[in-house]
C-alpha cells in the first residue's frame, strides 16, 4: 500500500513498504523543470542538479561519492522539462545514512566558486556531446520547431551562453523560488523502517519556504508545424517527425500509449515491420509519446542513408495515412493491451521503479491507483478511444527535423 504523509510545512512523504526486499530507494522530487525557466535562466534547473553533488559545508564532492561507494549504494539525479529528482538506492540498513546525505546536499550545498567553474565546463561538454550525436540533436531541433517561443522548445541543458551567467547567487535565488516545501515530494520504496520515516520528517518537515517562492505557472503553448534541416557531414540522415498530442492528465492517456505501441513502439509495430523488416530502409525506426501537464507530442524517429531518406519519409507517411484511413485492428489493440499490462507489472519489480512511479504520481496527479485499477484502465481501452486519438493526432500538420548530409 502507498501511504502519503504531509508534513507541517507542506512537504509530502510517499512511502511503499515492500517486505520481501533488502533495499530502499529514496527520491526527492521537486516541481521544478526547464519549462518554468525564464529565457535567461535556460539550463539553470539542470545546472543546479549538477551542483548539489559538488560539496556541502561538511562534505566535499569526493566524500559524498565515497560515502555511497563505501556502502555499495547508488546516487544520481535527473532533470526533465517539468521536474527534478535526486535519488539513492541502498541496502535497507544504510537508508538513514543515505537520506541524511541527500538532505545535506539539498539544504547545505555551498556552490563554491571553483566548483561552479569546473561544473560549468562539465555541463558545456555535456551540451557539446549532445550536439555531436545527431540522433540526440535531431530531437532537440524538433522541439525548437514545435515550440519556438516557449520554454518547452528550449533545451533542458541550456546553452553555452546562458551557462556562463550562472552564479551562486542566481542559483540560490532560483532555488528560493522553486524549491519551497510545497513543491517537494519525498518518495521512498522498499524495506522501510519507522525510524527512516521519522528521520525523513525530521530532515525535511521543518524548513520554511522563501518569500520569493512562486507557484509554477502553466501557459499552454501552441504547437507550431514546420521543418528544420541541419546539414552535417554524417554517414546517415536522421529524421524526426512530431504531431501535437495530449497531456499526461488526459483520460485517453493509456489509449495514447497503446496507439504508440501499435504504430512504432515495438518490433511488431506497423513502422518497424514496414520500414525495417519489409523494406530494409533503416536499422533504427521507432515512435514514442511525450506527455506533460497540458500538452504532449507523438514522435517518430528513423535514420537511413541520405539516398534513401525520401523513401523513408514516404514509407512513414504512407503507413500513417493507412492508419488514418483504416484504423487499427482488434488484434493489434488486444496485443497492445497485453504488452502494456506486462510491461507495467514487470516494471514494478524493483524498488527504484516503484519510488519513481509513486513520486511522479504524487507530484503530478496527487493520487495513487492500485495495480488492479491500472490494469482495469488498460483493459478499458476501446477502438473508439483509439479512433478518437488517430483523428486528433495524426490528422494534424507535423513538425519535422532532419540532420544529415546534403542530398
C-alpha positions in Angstrom: 0.0 0.0 0.0 1.2 3.5 -0.8 1.0 5.9 2.2 1.1 9.7 1.9 2.0 11.9 4.9 2.0 15.7 4.6 4.5 17.4 7.0 3.5 20.6 8.7 5.5 22.7 6.2 3.8 21.1 3.2 6.4 18.5 2.2 4.8 15.3 1.2 6.3 11.9 2.1 5.1 9.0 0.0 6.1 5.5 1.1 5.5 2.0 -0.1 6.5 -0.9 2.1 7.9 -4.0 0.3 8.8 -6.6 2.9 10.5 -9.2 0.8 13.4 -6.9 -0.4 16.5 -5.8 1.4 16.9 -2.5 -0.3 15.4 1.0 -0.1 15.2 3.6 -2.9 14.6 7.3 -1.9 13.9 10.2 -4.2 13.5 13.9 -3.6 11.1 15.2 -6.3 10.9 18.9 -6.9 8.3 20.6 -9.0 11.0 22.5 -11.0 11.9 21.8 -14.6 13.1 23.6 -17.6 9.7 24.8 -18.8 9.4 27.1 -15.7 12.7 28.9 -16.6 12.9 32.4 -17.9 14.8 32.6 -21.2 17.9 34.0 -19.4 17.6 31.1 -16.9 17.6 28.3 -19.6 19.5 25.4 -18.2 19.8 26.5 -14.6 17.5 23.7 -13.3 19.8 21.1 -14.8 22.9 23.0 -13.6 21.6 23.0 -10.0 21.1 19.3 -10.3 24.8 19.0 -11.0 25.9 21.5 -8.3 24.1 19.7 -5.5 26.7 16.9 -5.9 29.7 19.3 -5.6 30.1 19.7 -1.9 28.3 20.9 1.3 29.5 22.7 4.4 30.6 19.4 5.9 31.2 17.1 2.9 33.3 17.5 -0.2 32.1 16.2 -3.6 34.6 13.3 -3.2 33.4 12.5 0.3 29.8 12.3 -1.0 30.8 9.9 -3.7 32.9 7.8 -1.4 30.1 7.6 1.2 27.9 5.8 -1.3 30.6 3.7 -2.9 31.6 2.5 0.6 28.1 1.1 1.2 27.6 -0.2 -2.3 24.8 2.3 -3.0 23.8 4.3 -6.0 23.4 8.1 -6.0 22.1 10.0 -9.1 19.6 12.6 -10.3 17.7 13.7 -13.4 16.1 16.9 -14.7 13.1 16.9 -17.1 11.1 19.7 -18.6 8.7 19.7 -15.6 10.5 18.3 -12.5 13.8 17.3 -10.9 14.7 14.2 -8.9 17.6 13.4 -6.6 17.7 9.7 -5.7 19.6 7.0 -4.0 19.3 3.2 -3.7 20.9 1.4 -0.8 20.7 -1.6 1.4 17.9 -1.1 4.0 20.2 -0.7 6.9 22.0 2.2 5.1 18.8 4.1 4.3 19.0 6.6 7.1 22.6 7.5 6.1 21.5 7.9 2.5 18.7 10.3 3.3 20.9 12.2 5.7 23.5 12.8 2.9 20.7 13.7 0.4 19.3 16.3 2.8 22.8 17.7 3.4 23.2 18.1 -0.4 19.7 19.6 -0.7 20.0 22.2 2.1 23.7 22.8 2.6 25.4 22.8 -0.8 28.0 25.6 -0.8 28.2 26.4 -4.6 31.8 27.2 -4.2 33.2 29.3 -7.0 35.9 26.8 -8.1 33.3 24.0 -8.2 30.9 26.3 -10.2 33.7 26.8 -12.8 34.6 23.2 -13.0 31.0 22.0 -13.3 30.2 24.8 -15.9 32.8 23.1 -18.1 31.4 19.7 -17.4 27.9 20.7 -18.5 29.3 22.5 -21.5 30.9 19.2 -22.5 27.5 17.5 -22.0 25.9 20.1 -24.4 28.7 19.5 -27.0 28.3 15.8 -26.6 24.6 16.1 -27.3 25.2 18.3 -30.3 27.8 15.8 -31.6 25.2 13.0 -31.5 22.8 13.6 -34.4 20.3 11.1 -33.1 20.0 13.3 -29.9 20.4 16.6 -31.6 17.6 15.9 -34.1 15.1 15.7 -31.2 16.3 19.0 -29.7 15.9 20.7 -33.0 12.4 19.2 -33.3 11.3 20.8 -30.0 12.6 24.1 -31.3 10.3 23.8 -34.3 7.3 22.7 -32.2 7.5 25.5 -29.6 9.8 28.2 -30.9 8.7 30.9 -28.4 8.1 28.8 -25.3 10.3 27.2 -22.7 9.3 23.7 -23.8 11.2 24.4 -27.0 14.4 25.2 -25.2 17.0 22.5 -24.3 17.0 21.2 -20.7 20.8 21.5 -20.7 20.6 25.2 -21.6 23.2 26.8 -23.9 26.8 27.8 -23.7 25.6 31.5 -23.4 23.2 31.0 -20.6 25.6 28.6 -18.8 28.2 31.4 -18.5 25.8 33.6 -16.4 25.0 31.2 -13.6 26.5 32.1 -10.2 25.9 31.0 -6.6 23.6 34.0 -6.2 21.4 33.1 -9.2 21.3 29.5 -8.1 20.1 30.4 -4.6 17.5 32.8 -6.0 16.2 30.2 -8.3 16.0 27.6 -5.5 14.3 30.1 -3.3 11.6 30.5 -5.9 11.2 26.8 -6.9 12.5 24.6 -4.1 9.9 25.5 -1.4 8.4 22.8 0.8 5.1 22.7 -1.1 7.0 21.9 -4.3 8.8 18.9 -2.8 7.8 15.2 -2.6 9.9 12.6 -0.8 9.3 9.2 -2.3 10.6 6.0 -0.6 10.0 2.4 -1.5 11.5 -0.9 -0.2 12.0 -2.4 3.3 11.2 0.8 5.2 11.6 1.2 8.9 9.7 3.6 11.2 13.0 5.2 12.1 13.7 6.0 8.5 10.3 7.8 8.1 10.9 9.7 11.3 14.3 10.7 10.0 12.9 11.9 6.7 10.3 14.1 8.5 13.0 15.5 10.9 15.2 16.4 7.9 12.5 17.8 5.5 9.5 18.6 7.6 10.7 21.7 9.3 12.2 24.0 6.7 10.3 27.1 5.6 9.6 28.5 2.2 11.2 31.7 0.9 9.2 34.9 0.4 10.5 34.6 -3.2 8.6 31.3 -3.7 6.4 31.2 -6.8 3.7 28.8 -7.9 4.6 27.0 -11.2 2.5 28.8 -13.9 1.4 26.8 -16.9 0.8 28.7 -20.1 -0.3 26.2 -22.6 1.8 26.7 -25.8 0.5 26.5 -29.3 2.0 23.7 -31.4 3.9 25.0 -34.4 4.1 22.8 -37.5 7.2 23.4 -39.7 10.5 21.9 -40.7 14.2 22.4 -39.9 17.1 21.0 -41.8 20.6 21.0 -40.3 23.4 20.0 -42.7 26.1 17.9 -41.2 28.8 15.6 -42.6 27.3 12.4 -41.2 27.0 8.9 -42.7 23.2 8.8 -42.2 20.3 11.2 -42.4 18.4 11.5 -39.1 14.6 12.2 -39.3 12.2 13.1 -36.5 8.6 13.8 -37.1 6.2 15.0 -34.3 2.5 15.6 -34.1 0.7 17.5 -31.3 -0.8 15.1 -28.8 -2.4 15.0 -25.3 -1.2 15.9 -21.8 -0.4 13.5 -19.1 -3.7 14.0 -17.3 -5.9 13.4 -20.3 -8.4 10.5 -19.8 -7.2 8.9 -23.1 -3.6 8.6 -21.7 -3.5 4.8 -21.8 -5.1 4.7 -25.2 -2.3 7.0 -26.4 0.4 4.6 -25.1 -1.4 1.7 -26.8 -1.6 3.6 -30.1 2.1 4.4 -29.9 2.9 0.8 -29.4 0.8 -0.2 -32.4 2.4 2.4 -34.7 6.1 2.2 -33.7 6.7 1.3 -30.1 7.9 -2.2 -30.5 9.3 -4.8 -33.0 5.8 -5.9 -34.1 4.6 -2.4 -34.8 3.5 -1.1 -38.2 6.5 1.1 -38.7 9.1 -1.5 -37.6 7.6 -4.1 -39.8 7.1 -1.9 -42.9 10.3 0.2 -42.7 12.8 -2.3 -41.4 11.5 -5.8 -42.0 9.7 -5.4 -45.3 11.8 -2.7 -47.0 15.2 -2.7 -45.1 15.2 1.1 -45.2 16.6 1.7 -41.7 18.2 -0.1 -38.7 16.6 2.3 -36.2 12.9 3.2 -36.6 10.6 3.8 -33.6 7.9 6.1 -32.2 7.4 7.4 -28.7 5.0 9.6 -26.7 5.9 12.7 -24.6 3.3 13.9 -22.2 3.4 17.0 -20.0 0.9 18.7 -17.8 -1.1 20.4 -20.6 0.4 19.2 -23.9 2.1 16.2 -25.5 3.8 15.0 -28.6 3.8 11.9 -30.7 7.2 11.5 -32.3 8.6 9.2 -34.9 12.4 8.8 -35.4 14.3 7.0 -38.2 17.8 7.1 -39.7 19.0 5.9 -43.1 21.4 6.7 -45.9 20.9 10.1 -47.5 19.9 8.5 -50.7 17.1 6.6 -49.0 15.7 9.4 -46.9 12.9 10.4 -49.4 11.8 6.7 -49.5 11.9 6.5 -45.7 9.7 9.7 -45.4 7.3 8.3 -48.0 7.0 5.0 -46.2 6.4 6.6 -42.8 3.7 8.9 -44.4 2.1 6.0 -46.2 1.9 4.0 -43.0 0.3 6.8 -41.1 -2.1 7.5 -43.9 -3.1 3.9 -43.9 -3.9 4.1 -40.1 -5.8 7.3 -40.6 -7.9 5.7 -43.4 -8.4 2.3 -41.9 -7.7 2.5 -38.2 -6.1 -0.4 -36.3 -7.3 -4.0 -36.0 -8.8 -5.6 -32.9 -5.9 -8.0 -32.8 -3.4 -5.1 -32.8 -5.3 -3.4 -29.9 -5.5 -6.7 -27.9 -1.8 -7.2 -28.3 -1.1 -3.6 -27.3 -3.2 -4.0 -24.2 -1.4 -7.2 -23.1 2.0 -5.7 -23.8 1.1 -2.6 -21.7 -0.1 -4.8 -18.8 3.1 -6.9 -19.0 5.5 -4.0 -19.1 3.7 -2.2 -16.3 3.6 -5.1 -13.9 7.2 -6.2 -14.7 8.4 -2.6 -14.3 7.2 -2.7 -10.7 9.5 -5.4 -9.6 12.3 -3.0 -8.5 12.2 -0.5 -5.6 13.6 2.2 -8.0 10.6 1.9 -10.4 8.1 2.0 -7.5 9.8 5.0 -6.0 9.8 6.8 -9.3 6.1 5.9 -10.0 4.9 7.0 -6.6 6.9 10.2 -6.6 5.6 11.2 -10.0 2.1 10.2 -9.2 2.1 12.4 -6.1 3.8 15.3 -7.7 1.7 15.3 -10.9 -1.6 13.7 -10.1 -1.8 13.8 -6.3 -3.4 10.3 -6.3 -2.3 6.7 -6.3 -4.1 3.9 -8.1 -3.6 0.3 -7.3 -2.1 -2.2 -9.8 -5.6 -3.7 -10.4 -7.0 -0.2 -11.1 -4.3 0.4 -13.7 -4.9 -3.0 -15.3 -8.6 -2.3 -15.4 -7.9 1.1 -17.1 -5.8 -0.6 -19.7 -8.5 -3.2 -20.3 -10.9 -0.4 -20.8 -9.1 1.0 -23.9 -11.5 0.8 -26.7 -11.5 1.0 -30.5 -13.5 4.3 -30.1 -10.8 5.9 -27.9 -8.0 4.8 -30.4 -10.0 6.2 -33.3 -10.5 9.4 -31.5 -6.8 9.8 -30.9 -5.9 8.9 -34.5 -8.2 11.7 -35.7 -6.9 14.1 -33.1 -3.2 13.5 -33.6 -2.4 12.1 -37.0 -4.6 14.5 -39.0 -2.7 17.5 -37.7 0.3 19.1 -39.5 3.5 17.8 -38.1 6.8 19.4 -37.1 9.9 17.8 -38.9 13.6 17.9 -38.0 16.3 16.5 -40.3 20.0 16.3 -39.7 22.4 14.9 -42.2 24.4 15.4 -45.4 23.1 17.4 -48.3 21.0 15.4 -50.7 
